[in-house]
Amino acid sequence: MKQLTENQVKKSFVNASRREVEKIRIPDHLAEADWTDREYIGWTDPKIPQRAYVIVSIDDVPHGLVLRSTPSTKNQAMCNWCEDIHELGNVKMFVAKKAGSSGRNGNTLGTLVHGDFNCSELVRTPPRAIEGQNDPEAFIARRIATLSDHAETFVRRIMGSK
Ligand SMILES: [Zn+2]
């Protein structure tokens, strides 16, 4: 996805109040990172560990979500976004307020996502022997498409259009 300025990030949030958005900052390590090979950008609030943010680009328009992580009863789970079958240990349940009046009325949606928001790296991991060794590039391309699709679908559901 395209690199965004802090101002563009702040403008992109679809499920946050103006007051919440005011406090959002992109951590330096993310601002300086290369965003090209990422289907989304996500980070945990440096001061509020249970709060996190993700930015998903849909048709080149950034859409930001404020997420809240909830304590999980399970030690392992599959990430709903990248569906990696090996990295099951750091997957967290995140809850996001729906956009607009629905969210203000308390409606939320939950999703399981890697707590380090490293799905884009995981889907680019070369396949292991049992997973599509005939065509590793097609395998990775398929996983990238899956991740994009799942991230986008979640944003659309938050916005109420799916
Ligand atoms: Zn993931």
Backbone and ligand atoms as CSV (ligand in chain L), in Angstrom:
chain,resi,resn,atom,element,x,y,z
A,1,MET,N,N,0.826,-1.186,0.000
A,1,MET,CA,C,0.000,0.000,0.000
A,1,MET,C,C,0.867,1.245,0.000
A,2,LYS,N,N,0.229,2.375,-0.292
A,2,LYS,CA,C,0.985,3.623,-0.370
A,2,LYS,C,C,1.286,4.170,1.018
A,3,GLN,N,N,2.450,4.765,1.137
A,3,GLN,CA,C,2.832,5.416,2.383
A,3,GLN,C,C,1.886,6.600,2.637
A,4,LEU,N,N,1.513,6.797,3.890
A,4,LEU,CA,C,0.605,7.894,4.227
A,4,LEU,C,C,1.269,8.827,5.230
A,5,THR,N,N,0.900,10.088,5.158
A,5,THR,CA,C,1.360,11.020,6.185
A,5,THR,C,C,0.480,10.851,7.418
A,6,GLU,N,N,0.936,11.410,8.525
A,6,GLU,CA,C,0.157,11.308,9.753
A,6,GLU,C,C,-1.229,11.928,9.571
A,7,ASN,N,N,-1.250,13.019,8.820
A,7,ASN,CA,C,-2.520,13.689,8.567
A,7,ASN,C,C,-3.481,12.813,7.755
A,8,GLN,N,N,-2.950,12.134,6.753
A,8,GLN,CA,C,-3.777,11.219,5.944
A,8,GLN,C,C,-4.282,10.058,6.782
A,9,VAL,N,N,-3.427,9.603,7.684
A,9,VAL,CA,C,-3.836,8.509,8.582
A,9,VAL,C,C,-5.011,8.970,9.434
A,10,LYS,N,N,-4.870,10.142,10.009
A,10,LYS,CA,C,-5.918,10.637,10.903
A,10,LYS,C,C,-7.250,10.824,10.180
A,11,LYS,N,N,-7.161,11.243,8.942
A,11,LYS,CA,C,-8.394,11.461,8.167
A,11,LYS,C,C,-9.060,10.156,7.749
A,12,SER,N,N,-8.304,9.049,7.839
A,12,SER,CA,C,-8.812,7.793,7.269
A,12,SER,C,C,-9.723,7.011,8.216
A,13,PHE,N,N,-9.766,7.404,9.489
A,13,PHE,CA,C,-10.498,6.561,10.439
A,13,PHE,C,C,-12.007,6.628,10.248
A,14,VAL,N,N,-12.610,5.439,10.191
A,14,VAL,CA,C,-14.044,5.375,9.906
A,14,VAL,C,C,-14.870,5.073,11.154
A,15,ASN,N,N,-14.223,4.634,12.229
A,15,ASN,CA,C,-15.016,4.248,13.407
A,15,ASN,C,C,-14.513,4.905,14.698
A,16,ALA,N,N,-13.993,6.126,14.566
A,16,ALA,CA,C,-13.466,6.799,15.750
A,16,ALA,C,C,-14.041,8.201,15.861
A,17,SER,N,N,-14.183,8.647,17.093
A,17,SER,CA,C,-14.624,10.022,17.308
A,17,SER,C,C,-13.460,10.963,17.019
A,18,ARG,N,N,-13.766,12.239,16.838
A,18,ARG,CA,C,-12.711,13.198,16.551
A,18,ARG,C,C,-11.696,13.238,17.705
A,19,ARG,N,N,-12.214,13.099,18.915
A,19,ARG,CA,C,-11.340,13.130,20.083
A,19,ARG,C,C,-10.373,11.933,20.079
A,20,GLU,N,N,-10.909,10.765,19.709
A,20,GLU,CA,C,-10.041,9.576,19.629
A,20,GLU,C,C,-8.974,9.755,18.548
A,21,VAL,N,N,-9.399,10.317,17.420
A,21,VAL,CA,C,-8.482,10.473,16.294
A,21,VAL,C,C,-7.352,11.446,16.641
A,22,GLU,N,N,-7.679,12.491,17.389
A,22,GLU,CA,C,-6.673,13.475,17.787
A,22,GLU,C,C,-5.446,12.822,18.405
A,23,LYS,N,N,-5.679,11.774,19.173
A,23,LYS,CA,C,-4.590,11.166,19.950
A,23,LYS,C,C,-3.783,10.133,19.163
A,24,ILE,N,N,-4.243,9.803,17.962
A,24,ILE,CA,C,-3.572,8.739,17.220
A,24,ILE,C,C,-2.294,9.249,16.571
A,25,ARG,N,N,-1.224,8.502,16.760
A,25,ARG,CA,C,0.027,8.820,16.073
A,25,ARG,C,C,0.555,7.549,15.410
A,26,ILE,N,N,1.259,7.718,14.298
A,26,ILE,CA,C,1.939,6.561,13.700
A,26,ILE,C,C,3.298,6.447,14.374
A,27,PRO,N,N,3.620,5.304,14.932
A,27,PRO,CA,C,4.942,5.159,15.545
A,27,PRO,C,C,6.046,5.344,14.498
A,28,ASP,N,N,7.191,5.866,14.942
A,28,ASP,CA,C,8.288,6.164,14.020
A,28,ASP,C,C,8.711,4.951,13.195
A,29,HIS,N,N,8.747,3.774,13.842
A,29,HIS,CA,C,9.238,2.602,13.108
A,29,HIS,C,C,8.328,2.272,11.925
A,30,LEU,N,N,7.039,2.620,12.061
A,30,LEU,CA,C,6.112,2.358,10.946
A,30,LEU,C,C,6.206,3.451,9.894
A,31,ALA,N,N,6.331,4.681,10.367
A,31,ALA,CA,C,6.421,5.810,9.437
A,31,ALA,C,C,7.634,5.638,8.526
A,32,GLU,N,N,8.694,5.033,9.070
A,32,GLU,CA,C,9.933,4.886,8.311
A,32,GLU,C,C,9.996,3.590,7.509
A,33,ALA,N,N,9.085,2.679,7.799
A,33,ALA,CA,C,9.132,1.378,7.122
A,33,ALA,C,C,8.645,1.491,5.677
A,34,ASP,N,N,8.979,0.501,4.887
A,34,ASP,CA,C,8.497,0.438,3.511
A,34,ASP,C,C,7.109,-0.199,3.517
A,35,TRP,N,N,6.120,0.506,2.998
A,35,TRP,CA,C,4.737,0.022,3.050
A,35,TRP,C,C,4.337,-0.735,1.778
A,36,THR,N,N,5.242,-0.789,0.830
A,36,THR,CA,C,4.889,-1.337,-0.476
A,36,THR,C,C,4.294,-2.741,-0.386
A,37,ASP,N,N,4.984,-3.599,0.357
A,37,ASP,CA,C,4.560,-4.995,0.411
A,37,ASP,C,C,3.618,-5.275,1.573
A,38,ARG,N,N,2.758,-4.354,1.876
A,38,ARG,CA,C,1.819,-4.576,2.972
A,38,ARG,C,C,0.395,-4.383,2.499
A,39,GLU,N,N,-0.440,-5.317,2.899
A,39,GLU,CA,C,-1.864,-5.227,2.549
A,39,GLU,C,C,-2.576,-4.307,3.530
A,40,TYR,N,N,-1.994,-4.164,4.699
A,40,TYR,CA,C,-2.533,-3.226,5.690
A,40,TYR,C,C,-1.406,-2.862,6.651
A,41,ILE,N,N,-1.620,-1.783,7.380
A,41,ILE,CA,C,-0.672,-1.359,8.401
A,41,ILE,C,C,-1.402,-1.427,9.735
A,42,GLY,N,N,-0.757,-1.971,10.733
A,42,GLY,CA,C,-1.391,-2.036,12.039
A,42,GLY,C,C,-0.381,-1.802,13.144
A,43,TRP,N,N,-0.831,-1.202,14.221
A,43,TRP,CA,C,0.065,-1.005,15.367
A,43,TRP,C,C,-0.749,-0.872,16.639
A,44,THR,N,N,-0.059,-1.135,17.749
A,44,THR,CA,C,-0.671,-1.025,19.064
A,44,THR,C,C,-0.394,0.364,19.606
A,45,ASP,N,N,-1.363,0.947,20.283
A,45,ASP,CA,C,-1.163,2.260,20.881
A,45,ASP,C,C,-0.030,2.181,21.913
A,46,PRO,N,N,0.977,3.073,21.801
A,46,PRO,CA,C,2.116,2.967,22.722
A,46,PRO,C,C,1.731,3.202,24.181
A,47,LYS,N,N,0.638,3.919,24.415
A,47,LYS,CA,C,0.268,4.209,25.803
A,47,LYS,C,C,-0.868,3.347,26.312
A,48,ILE,N,N,-1.691,2.856,25.397
A,48,ILE,CA,C,-2.847,2.050,25.805
A,48,ILE,C,C,-2.727,0.688,25.127
A,49,PRO,N,N,-2.141,-0.290,25.837
A,49,PRO,CA,C,-1.790,-1.549,25.177
A,49,PRO,C,C,-2.964,-2.340,24.618
A,50,GLN,N,N,-4.169,-2.114,25.138
A,50,GLN,CA,C,-5.290,-2.881,24.586
A,50,GLN,C,C,-5.924,-2.187,23.378
A,51,ARG,N,N,-5.390,-1.022,23.006
A,51,ARG,CA,C,-5.933,-0.341,21.827
A,51,ARG,C,C,-4.972,-0.487,20.648
A,52,ALA,N,N,-5.538,-0.702,19.482
A,52,ALA,CA,C,-4.705,-0.864,18.288
A,52,ALA,C,C,-5.398,-0.201,17.110
A,53,TYR,N,N,-4.620,0.003,16.057
A,53,TYR,CA,C,-5.134,0.671,14.867
A,53,TYR,C,C,-4.705,-0.102,13.632
A,54,VAL,N,N,-5.579,-0.164,12.659
A,54,VAL,CA,C,-5.175,-0.723,11.368
A,54,VAL,C,C,-5.646,0.220,10.266
A,55,ILE,N,N,-4.856,0.261,9.216
A,55,ILE,CA,C,-5.227,1.037,8.030
A,55,ILE,C,C,-5.249,0.068,6.853
A,56,VAL,N,N,-6.381,-0.004,6.201
A,56,VAL,CA,C,-6.547,-0.892,5.051
A,56,VAL,C,C,-6.877,-0.018,3.848
A,57,SER,N,N,-6.162,-0.242,2.773
A,57,SER,CA,C,-6.430,0.545,1.576
A,57,SER,C,C,-7.466,-0.187,0.719
A,58,ILE,N,N,-8.551,0.489,0.401
A,58,ILE,CA,C,-9.572,-0.101,-0.472
A,58,ILE,C,C,-9.691,0.794,-1.697
A,59,ASP,N,N,-9.401,0.229,-2.863
A,59,ASP,CA,C,-9.357,1.014,-4.104
A,59,ASP,C,C,-8.525,2.280,-3.915
A,60,ASP,N,N,-7.368,2.102,-3.280
A,60,ASP,CA,C,-6.420,3.208,-3.065
A,60,ASP,C,C,-6.888,4.253,-2.062
A,61,VAL,N,N,-7.991,4.013,-1.386
A,61,VAL,CA,C,-8.444,4.946,-0.358
A,61,VAL,C,C,-8.173,4.306,1.005
A,62,PRO,N,N,-7.382,4.983,1.861
A,62,PRO,CA,C,-7.096,4.390,3.164
A,62,PRO,C,C,-8.314,4.432,4.085
A,63,HIS,N,N,-8.531,3.327,4.791
A,63,HIS,CA,C,-9.613,3.232,5.771
A,63,HIS,C,C,-9.003,2.797,7.097
A,64,GLY,N,N,-9.106,3.645,8.101
A,64,GLY,CA,C,-8.530,3.313,9.400
A,64,GLY,C,C,-9.584,2.794,10.360
A,65,LEU,N,N,-9.169,1.838,11.192
A,65,LEU,CA,C,-10.062,1.310,12.226
A,65,LEU,C,C,-9.376,1.381,13.574
A,66,VAL,N,N,-10.140,1.761,14.583
A,66,VAL,CA,C,-9.670,1.633,15.962
A,66,VAL,C,C,-10.153,0.283,16.458
A,67,LEU,N,N,-9.236,-0.492,17.036
A,67,LEU,CA,C,-9.569,-1.823,17.543
A,67,LEU,C,C,-9.272,-1.885,19.043
A,68,ARG,N,N,-9.975,-2.772,19.706
A,68,ARG,CA,C,-9.695,-3.025,21.111
A,68,ARG,C,C,-9.436,-4.524,21.235
A,69,SER,N,N,-8.307,-4.866,21.860
A,69,SER,CA,C,-8.039,-6.300,22.017
A,69,SER,C,C,-8.750,-6.793,23.267
A,70,THR,N,N,-9.251,-8.006,23.190
A,70,THR,CA,C,-9.950,-8.576,24.338
A,70,THR,C,C,-9.183,-9.798,24.811
A,71,PRO,N,N,-9.163,-10.019,26.111
A,71,PRO,CA,C,-8.427,-11.175,26.624
A,71,PRO,C,C,-9.002,-12.458,26.027
A,72,SER,N,N,-8.108,-13.321,25.608
A,72,SER,CA,C,-8.560,-14.557,24.969
A,72,SER,C,C,-8.449,-15.723,25.943
A,73,THR,N,N,-9.371,-16.636,25.789
A,73,THR,CA,C,-9.311,-17.826,26.639
A,73,THR,C,C,-8.462,-18.911,25.984
A,74,LYS,N,N,-8.221,-18.743,24.680
A,74,LYS,CA,C,-7.444,-19.757,23.970
A,74,LYS,C,C,-5.997,-19.309,23.821
A,75,ASN,N,N,-5.089,-20.249,23.831
A,75,ASN,CA,C,-3.686,-19.934,23.607
A,75,ASN,C,C,-3.362,-19.846,22.131
A,76,GLN,N,N,-4.132,-20.553,21.334
A,76,GLN,CA,C,-3.845,-20.595,19.921
A,76,GLN,C,C,-5.117,-20.370,19.122
A,77,ALA,N,N,-4.963,-19.663,18.022
A,77,ALA,CA,C,-6.114,-19.453,17.146
A,77,ALA,C,C,-5.591,-19.149,15.761
A,78,MET,N,N,-6.450,-19.328,14.755
A,78,MET,CA,C,-6.031,-18.977,13.408
A,78,MET,C,C,-6.458,-17.546,13.110
A,79,CYS,N,N,-5.533,-16.790,12.559
A,79,CYS,CA,C,-5.810,-15.406,12.181
A,79,CYS,C,C,-6.866,-15.391,11.070
A,80,ASN,N,N,-7.921,-14.624,11.272
A,80,ASN,CA,C,-8.994,-14.539,10.268
A,80,ASN,C,C,-8.531,-13.810,8.995
A,81,TRP,N,N,-7.477,-13.035,9.114
A,81,TRP,CA,C,-7.074,-12.202,7.972
A,81,TRP,C,C,-6.113,-12.946,7.046
A,82,CYS,N,N,-5.036,-13.521,7.609
A,82,CYS,CA,C,-4.063,-14.190,6.722
A,82,CYS,C,C,-4.231,-15.701,6.712
A,83,GLU,N,N,-4.940,-16.249,7.675
A,83,GLU,CA,C,-5.169,-17.696,7.784
A,83,GLU,C,C,-3.885,-18.507,7.772
A,84,ASP,N,N,-2.838,-17.966,8.380
A,84,ASP,CA,C,-1.590,-18.717,8.463
A,84,ASP,C,C,-1.786,-19.926,9.372
A,85,ILE,N,N,-1.337,-21.079,8.907
A,85,ILE,CA,C,-1.585,-22.300,9.686
A,85,ILE,C,C,-0.425,-22.636,10.626
A,86,HIS,N,N,0.653,-21.845,10.572
A,86,HIS,CA,C,1.802,-22.123,11.436
A,86,HIS,C,C,1.888,-21.171,12.620
A,87,GLU,N,N,1.589,-19.901,12.382
A,87,GLU,CA,C,1.704,-18.899,13.444
A,87,GLU,C,C,0.364,-18.733,14.139
A,88,LEU,N,N,0.139,-19.571,15.138
A,88,LEU,CA,C,-1.161,-19.564,15.815
A,88,LEU,C,C,-1.071,-18.968,17.215
A,89,GLY,N,N,0.143,-18.653,17.624
A,89,GLY,CA,C,0.368,-18.293,19.029
A,89,GLY,C,C,0.094,-16.853,19.390
A,90,ASN,N,N,0.240,-15.944,18.446
A,90,ASN,CA,C,0.083,-14.533,18.808
A,90,ASN,C,C,-1.120,-13.915,18.092
A,91,VAL,N,N,-2.192,-14.663,18.051
A,91,VAL,CA,C,-3.407,-14.175,17.411
A,91,VAL,C,C,-4.355,-13.673,18.501
A,92,LYS,N,N,-4.820,-12.461,18.331
A,92,LYS,CA,C,-5.686,-11.864,19.363
A,92,LYS,C,C,-7.080,-11.591,18.824
A,93,MET,N,N,-8.027,-11.618,19.744
A,93,MET,CA,C,-9.382,-11.203,19.371
A,93,MET,C,C,-9.449,-9.688,19.489
A,94,PHE,N,N,-9.767,-9.032,18.381
A,94,PHE,CA,C,-9.944,-7.587,18.380
A,94,PHE,C,C,-11.408,-7.263,18.107
A,95,VAL,N,N,-11.871,-6.232,18.791
A,95,VAL,CA,C,-13.241,-5.793,18.603
A,95,VAL,C,C,-13.198,-4.359,18.076
A,96,ALA,N,N,-14.010,-4.081,17.085
A,96,ALA,CA,C,-14.066,-2.731,16.527
A,96,ALA,C,C,-15.502,-2.233,16.584
A,97,LYS,N,N,-15.613,-0.976,16.946
A,97,LYS,CA,C,-16.913,-0.313,16.916
A,97,LYS,C,C,-17.349,-0.170,15.468
A,98,LYS,N,N,-18.623,-0.345,15.199
A,98,LYS,CA,C,-19.089,-0.101,13.844
A,98,LYS,C,C,-19.074,1.405,13.561
A,99,ALA,N,N,-19.067,1.740,12.284
A,99,ALA,CA,C,-18.999,3.154,11.918
A,99,ALA,C,C,-20.334,3.842,12.193
A,100,GLY,N,N,-20.279,5.132,12.391
A,100,GLY,CA,C,-21.482,5.967,12.466
A,100,GLY,C,C,-22.386,5.677,13.642
A,101,SER,N,N,-23.687,5.865,13.418
A,101,SER,CA,C,-24.638,5.769,14.528
A,101,SER,C,C,-24.709,4.353,15.080
A,102,SER,N,N,-24.484,3.368,14.231
A,102,SER,CA,C,-24.510,1.985,14.694
A,102,SER,C,C,-23.457,1.765,15.788
A,103,GLY,N,N,-22.267,2.305,15.560
A,103,GLY,CA,C,-21.198,2.199,16.551
A,103,GLY,C,C,-21.510,2.993,17.807
A,104,ARG,N,N,-22.074,4.188,17.600
A,104,ARG,CA,C,-22.425,5.005,18.774
A,104,ARG,C,C,-23.490,4.314,19.619
A,105,ASN,N,N,-24.287,3.468,18.987
A,105,ASN,CA,C,-25.284,2.693,19.734
A,105,ASN,C,C,-24.703,1.418,20.337
A,106,GLY,N,N,-23.404,1.269,20.225
A,106,GLY,CA,C,-22.755,0.153,20.909
A,106,GLY,C,C,-22.528,-1.091,20.070
A,107,ASN,N,N,-22.769,-1.017,18.769
A,107,ASN,CA,C,-22.564,-2.207,17.938
A,107,ASN,C,C,-21.093,-2.380,17.571
A,108,THR,N,N,-20.630,-3.599,17.723
A,108,THR,CA,C,-19.231,-3.902,17.434
A,108,THR,C,C,-19.140,-5.183,16.608
A,109,LEU,N,N,-17.972,-5.378,16.028
A,109,LEU,CA,C,-17.675,-6.644,15.343
A,109,LEU,C,C,-16.308,-7.112,15.819
A,110,GLY,N,N,-16.162,-8.418,15.914
A,110,GLY,CA,C,-14.880,-8.970,16.351
A,110,GLY,C,C,-14.181,-9.704,15.230
A,111,THR,N,N,-12.849,-9.783,15.354
A,111,THR,CA,C,-12.069,-10.541,14.378
A,111,THR,C,C,-10.786,-11.013,15.052
A,112,LEU,N,N,-10.265,-12.128,14.597
A,112,LEU,CA,C,-8.999,-12.639,15.119
A,112,LEU,C,C,-7.881,-12.223,14.172
A,113,VAL,N,N,-6.898,-11.507,14.708
A,113,VAL,CA,C,-5.789,-11.027,13.871
A,113,VAL,C,C,-4.481,-11.201,14.635
A,114,HIS,N,N,-3.405,-11.382,13.890
A,114,HIS,CA,C,-2.087,-11.452,14.519
A,114,HIS,C,C,-1.812,-10.186,15.324
A,115,GLY,N,N,-1.459,-10.375,16.575
A,115,GLY,CA,C,-1.263,-9.251,17.492
A,115,GLY,C,C,-0.124,-8.328,17.099
A,116,ASP,N,N,0.822,-8.844,16.301
A,116,ASP,CA,C,1.927,-7.997,15.828
A,116,ASP,C,C,1.604,-7.377,14.469
A,117,PHE,N,N,0.451,-7.676,13.927
A,117,PHE,CA,C,0.029,-7.155,12.620
A,117,PHE,C,C,1.078,-7.447,11.541
A,118,ASN,N,N,1.593,-8.659,11.583
A,118,ASN,CA,C,2.636,-9.051,10.640
A,118,ASN,C,C,2.107,-10.002,9.557
A,119,CYS,N,N,0.806,-9.972,9.312
A,119,CYS,CA,C,0.212,-10.897,8.323
A,119,CYS,C,C,0.875,-10.764,6.952
A,120,SER,N,N,1.203,-9.535,6.551
A,120,SER,CA,C,1.793,-9.347,5.216
A,120,SER,C,C,3.124,-10.076,5.080
A,121,GLU,N,N,3.871,-10.136,6.186
A,121,GLU,CA,C,5.117,-10.902,6.147
A,121,GLU,C,C,4.815,-12.395,6.076
A,122,LEU,N,N,3.852,-12.823,6.860
A,122,LEU,CA,C,3.547,-14.255,6.924
A,122,LEU,C,C,3.093,-14.795,5.574
A,123,VAL,N,N,2.261,-14.028,4.868
A,123,VAL,CA,C,1.756,-14.550,3.588
A,123,VAL,C,C,2.852,-14.591,2.516
A,124,ARG,N,N,3.950,-13.889,2.765
A,124,ARG,CA,C,5.062,-13.910,1.804
A,124,ARG,C,C,6.116,-14.953,2.157
A,125,THR,N,N,5.875,-15.723,3.193
A,125,THR,CA,C,6.807,-16.786,3.559
A,125,THR,C,C,6.744,-17.872,2.488
A,126,PRO,N,N,7.893,-18.296,1.998
A,126,PRO,CA,C,7.864,-19.362,0.984
A,126,PRO,C,C,7.140,-20.596,1.528
A,127,PRO,N,N,6.373,-21.254,0.686
A,127,PRO,CA,C,5.590,-22.398,1.156
A,127,PRO,C,C,6.478,-23.541,1.639
A,128,ARG,N,N,5.980,-24.238,2.649
A,128,ARG,CA,C,6.696,-25.435,3.082
A,128,ARG,C,C,6.344,-26.572,2.143
A,129,ALA,N,N,7.068,-27.658,2.275
A,129,ALA,CA,C,6.967,-28.743,1.301
A,129,ALA,C,C,5.534,-29.187,1.000
A,130,ILE,N,N,4.688,-29.221,2.029
A,130,ILE,CA,C,3.337,-29.748,1.796
A,130,ILE,C,C,2.381,-28.729,1.173
A,131,GLU,N,N,2.804,-27.466,1.089
A,131,GLU,CA,C,1.852,-26.426,0.677
A,131,GLU,C,C,2.176,-25.842,-0.696
A,132,GLY,N,N,1.901,-26.496,-1.743
A,132,GLY,CA,C,2.042,-25.863,-3.053
A,132,GLY,C,C,3.466,-25.680,-3.507
A,133,GLN,N,N,4.265,-26.717,-3.345
A,133,GLN,CA,C,5.662,-26.623,-3.741
A,133,GLN,C,C,5.825,-26.543,-5.254
A,134,ASN,N,N,4.771,-26.885,-5.997
A,134,ASN,CA,C,4.885,-26.859,-7.453
A,134,ASN,C,C,4.979,-25.439,-7.988
A,135,ASP,N,N,4.335,-24.535,-7.300
A,135,ASP,CA,C,4.310,-23.165,-7.791
A,135,ASP,C,C,4.280,-22.186,-6.613
A,136,PRO,N,N,5.448,-21.980,-6.017
A,136,PRO,CA,C,5.511,-21.119,-4.825
A,136,PRO,C,C,4.989,-19.710,-5.072
A,137,GLU,N,N,5.254,-19.183,-6.271
A,137,GLU,CA,C,4.819,-17.810,-6.542
A,137,GLU,C,C,3.304,-17.693,-6.566
A,138,ALA,N,N,2.665,-18.689,-7.171
A,138,ALA,CA,C,1.199,-18.681,-7.220
A,138,ALA,C,C,0.627,-18.851,-5.821
A,139,PHE,N,N,1.297,-19.677,-5.037
A,139,PHE,CA,C,0.879,-19.908,-3.657
A,139,PHE,C,C,0.902,-18.596,-2.868
A,140,ILE,N,N,2.002,-17.849,-2.991
A,140,ILE,CA,C,2.128,-16.573,-2.269
A,140,ILE,C,C,1.113,-15.560,-2.801
A,141,ALA,N,N,0.955,-15.515,-4.104
A,141,ALA,CA,C,-0.002,-14.566,-4.702
A,141,ALA,C,C,-1.417,-14.835,-4.199
A,142,ARG,N,N,-1.750,-16.117,-4.064
A,142,ARG,CA,C,-3.073,-16.487,-3.570
A,142,ARG,C,C,-3.253,-16.048,-2.121
A,143,ARG,N,N,-2.196,-16.230,-1.347
A,143,ARG,CA,C,-2.289,-15.837,0.068
A,143,ARG,C,C,-2.394,-14.322,0.212
A,144,ILE,N,N,-1.678,-13.585,-0.629
A,144,ILE,CA,C,-1.759,-12.116,-0.584
A,144,ILE,C,C,-3.193,-11.679,-0.920
A,145,ALA,N,N,-3.772,-12.318,-1.938
A,145,ALA,CA,C,-5.145,-11.968,-2.342
A,145,ALA,C,C,-6.134,-12.283,-1.221
A,146,THR,N,N,-5.919,-13.396,-0.546
A,146,THR,CA,C,-6.798,-13.776,0.567
A,146,THR,C,C,-6.720,-12.736,1.687
A,147,LEU,N,N,-5.495,-12.355,2.035
A,147,LEU,CA,C,-5.315,-11.368,3.099
A,147,LEU,C,C,-5.986,-10.043,2.729
A,148,SER,N,N,-5.764,-9.566,1.511
A,148,SER,CA,C,-6.389,-8.309,1.070
A,148,SER,C,C,-7.898,-8.402,1.175
A,149,ASP,N,N,-8.412,-9.522,0.698
A,149,ASP,CA,C,-9.856,-9.705,0.675
A,149,ASP,C,C,-10.430,-9.711,2.100
A,150,HIS,N,N,-9.786,-10.409,3.007
A,150,HIS,CA,C,-10.316,-10.504,4.368
A,150,HIS,C,C,-10.227,-9.170,5.112
A,151,ALA,N,N,-9.118,-8.451,4.904
A,151,ALA,CA,C,-8.972,-7.151,5.561
A,151,ALA,C,C,-10.040,-6.183,5.028
A,152,GLU,N,N,-10.213,-6.195,3.712
A,152,GLU,CA,C,-11.189,-5.303,3.088
A,152,GLU,C,C,-12.615,-5.656,3.534
A,153,THR,N,N,-12.897,-6.941,3.588
A,153,THR,CA,C,-14.246,-7.364,3.988
A,153,THR,C,C,-14.553,-6.913,5.411
A,154,PHE,N,N,-13.560,-7.012,6.291
A,154,PHE,CA,C,-13.807,-6.589,7.666
A,154,PHE,C,C,-14.104,-5.082,7.714
A,155,VAL,N,N,-13.337,-4.302,6.983
A,155,VAL,CA,C,-13.586,-2.847,6.962
A,155,VAL,C,C,-14.984,-2.562,6.420
A,156,ARG,N,N,-15.349,-3.245,5.367
A,156,ARG,CA,C,-16.692,-3.016,4.780
A,156,ARG,C,C,-17.798,-3.385,5.754
A,157,ARG,N,N,-17.565,-4.438,6.528
A,157,ARG,CA,C,-18.574,-4.822,7.519
A,157,ARG,C,C,-18.666,-3.768,8.627
A,158,ILE,N,N,-17.530,-3.194,8.999
A,158,ILE,CA,C,-17.541,-2.124,10.004
A,158,ILE,C,C,-18.324,-0.930,9.462
A,159,MET,N,N,-18.156,-0.680,8.176
A,159,MET,CA,C,-18.841,0.466,7.572
A,159,MET,C,C,-20.295,0.137,7.241
A,160,GLY,N,N,-20.651,-1.101,7.430
A,160,GLY,CA,C,-22.054,-1.475,7.259
A,160,GLY,C,C,-22.467,-1.771,5.849
A,161,SER,N,N,-21.487,-1.895,4.931
A,161,SER,CA,C,-21.869,-2.085,3.535
A,161,SER,C,C,-21.741,-3.538,3.097
A,162,LYS,N,N,-21.502,-4.444,4.046
A,162,LYS,CA,C,-21.410,-5.855,3.675
A,162,LYS,C,C,-21.796,-6.719,4.867
L,1,ZN,ZN,ZN,-2.527,-12.835,10.346
